[in-house]
Amino acid sequence: MDVILTGSVAFDYLMHFPGRIRDHILPDRLDSLSLSFLVDTLIRQRGGIAANIAYTLALLGERPGVMATVGEDFEEYRAWLEQAGVDTSLIHTVPGLFTASFFVTTDNAGAQVASFYTGAMARAAELHFTGLRPPPELVMISPNDPGAMIAYVGECKSLSIPYFYDPSQQILRLEPEDLKEGIRGSAGLFVNDYEFALIQEKTQWGLEQILAETGFAVITRGEAGSDLYSGQKHWSIPAVPAEGLQDPTGVGDAFRGGFLKGYLHQMDLECCCKLGALAATLCAESPGPQSQRLNLPAFLERFEGTFGEDCQVRRLSMKDGVK
């Protein structure tokens, strides 16, 4: 199955605060909040949601395409993605702009404070699926310029292209009707538990209404695992215990990459979520969203060590020529 991932492509500036952010917040002074944190580390990483998903998926043997807008500072990053196995031919460089950038501070409890500079991502709506030959068989619509996300939903529907809807960080910027339209007719919805609550608040839709509008819903819950809903069925998928947590940035993106690996090979949704859970943990064990080093044989070995033998996974290894 040919998949195109849309969403942010960015540079991540990852900082660590050796304390707890919440200890420095005065609840009775929120109207004059002014905080500055002295961080002890700074790492510049390649990131962005679409690129992070693509990176994990490529490490697992696929060649996903990314459609996004980037700045003039992107060429080294492009070479990195191509070397990993990502198709960057639909990534467009916008002259005179920088690539989007994500600045995040993580404390000792894993809490984060972040800022995002849009940069060239603001021009993402200039890209279109119309005219692509052949058209993609599946699209992932992840956080991006809001206008682009709205346009991509409309194009996928008009061109009859199945899509997964992953609004996450842009839920607050999307209007209720835009969220409803994105969910309505999507092949699947991906959010974490907090984001799902935001969607419910903005749309005034309950779980049953949301499930009636989308093919399935995956709600990730951090260390508590994830919930998968499809029709009247519900599965609770456990998280994979980490062998040394390093950084939570990009964990949700890695989950989506692992999920897509199974989905592209027609595996059932529960197994896809388990693949996502393992991919998420491998990302958390690495210092950043594109630092994990994995290959499909090692990935499948750890999968069976965690979840036991699974005939679907054995078929997946046979399809990819893994002995």
C-alpha positions, -999 to +999 in steps of 0.1 A: +000+000+000+013+034-010+011+059+019+018+096+021+024+113+054+014+150+058+023+171+088+051+191+103+088+186+094+109+205+119+140+208+139+136+200+176+155+218+203+153+195+233+162+209+268+161+193+302+152+211+334+167+193+365+136+198+387+098+198+384+081+225+364+049+224+385+069+233+416+075+268+401+039+275+391+018+297+415-018+288+409-030+322+423-007+341+399-016+325+366-028+358+352+008+372+355+027+340+348+064+346+341+088+317+343+123+310+332+140+277+336+178+271+337+183+240+317+213+217+319+212+201+284+204+212+249+201+188+220+192+198+184+174+170+167+156+164+134+119+162+141+084+171+131+054+147+132+053+136+096+091+131+095+091+112+128+064+088+117+082+083+083+115+076+100+101+048+122+082+033+093+113+034+071+134+017+097+108-011+097+114-017+060+088+006+043+094+036+020+068+062+031+064+095+013+062+128+031+044+158+017+054+190+035+069+225+031+104+232+045+129+261+045+163+266+029+180+250+058+165+216+051+189+200+026+211+181+052+179+169+068+166+157+034+197+137+029+192+121+063+156+111+056+165+097+022+194+076+037+169+062+062+146+052+034+120+080+033+108+093-001+112+132+001+102+140-035+070+157-023+088+179+003+089+214-012+115+240-002+102+275+003+128+302-006+135+328+021+121+308+050+134+286+077+121+251+084+097+249+113+112+245+148+100+230+180+115+241+214+107+219+244+118+217+280+113+184+298+115+181+336+125+152+359+088+141+360+085+140+322+063+172+321+070+194+291+066+231+282+070+237+244+068+264+217+066+259+180+078+282+152+058+277+120+083+289+094+078+273+060+051+250+074+027+280+070+028+274+032+018+237+034-017+245+019+001+252-014+006+215-018-021+192-032-029+156-039-046+165-071-024+156-100-004+129-082+000+099-104-007+073-091-028+088-062-018+075-028-037+046-014-036+060+021-029+095+036-021+104+072-032+140+081-012+150+111-007+184+128+003+210+102-008+244+091-045+244+100-055+256+066-035+228+050-051+202+073-086+214+063-077+214+026-062+179+028-094+165+044-114+180+015-091+167-012-090+132+002-128+131+003-132+146-032-106+122-046-118+091-026-085+087-009-087+069+026-071+089+053-062+087+090-069+118+110-044+129+136-052+165+147-034+163+182-015+196+187-037+216+164-070+207+181-071+240+199-066+260+166-092+240+146-128+251+147-153+226+160-168+221+125-134+215+110-127+188+136-160+172+129-154+172+092-119+157+097-133+129+118-163+123+097-154+098+070-119+092+082-105+056+081-092+061+116-086+087+144-054+089+164-052+110+196-039+108+232-063+107+261-060+145+268-065+153+231-096+131+230-111+150+259-104+183+240-121+169+209-152+159+230-153+194+246-150+213+213-173+191+192-198+181+219-195+146+206-193+116+229-174+084+223-203+067+205-208+097+181-171+098+173-170+061+166-200+064+144-181+090+122-147+072+119-136+037+110-118+032+143-102+052+171-068+048+188-064+067+221-029+065+236-025+068+274+013+069+280+025+043+304-011+030+307-010+018+271-037+025+245-073+019+238-085+007+204-122+011+194-137-003+163-174-006+159-187-021+191-154-037+200-128-024+224-093-035+232-068-023+259-033-026+246-006-025+273+025-004+270+058-021+264+081-016+295+111+006+287+146-005+293+158+029+304+137+059+296+156+087+279+132+112+263+094+111+256+096+134+225+082+118+194+069+087+212+034+092+198+048+096+163+067+063+167+035+046+178+019+057+146+048+045+125+047+011+141+009+009+137+012+018+100+038-010+095+012-035+104-017-017+087+002-015+054+005-053+055-032-059+063-027-070+099-056-067+123-059-035+143-051-050+177-018-063+163-011-029+147-015-012+181+010-037+196+035-029+169+029+008+177+034+002+214+068-014+208+079+013+184+069+040+209+090+024+237+120+020+214+117+057+207+114+065+245+146+046+251+165+069+227+175+106+231+151+122+206+125+113+180+149+101+153+177+086+174+165+050+177+185+024+158+163-006+149+158-030+122+129-053+114+144-086+126+154-072+160+121-054+163+101-086+157+123-106+181+115-081+209+079-081+198+076-118+203+095-115+236+069-090+248+036-102+234+044-139+226+044-156+193+019-141+169+012-157+135+005-124+119+039-111+128+055-142+115+037-136+082+050-101+082+086-113+086+081-137+057+067-109+035+097-087+041+122-116+036+133-118+072+144-153+083 
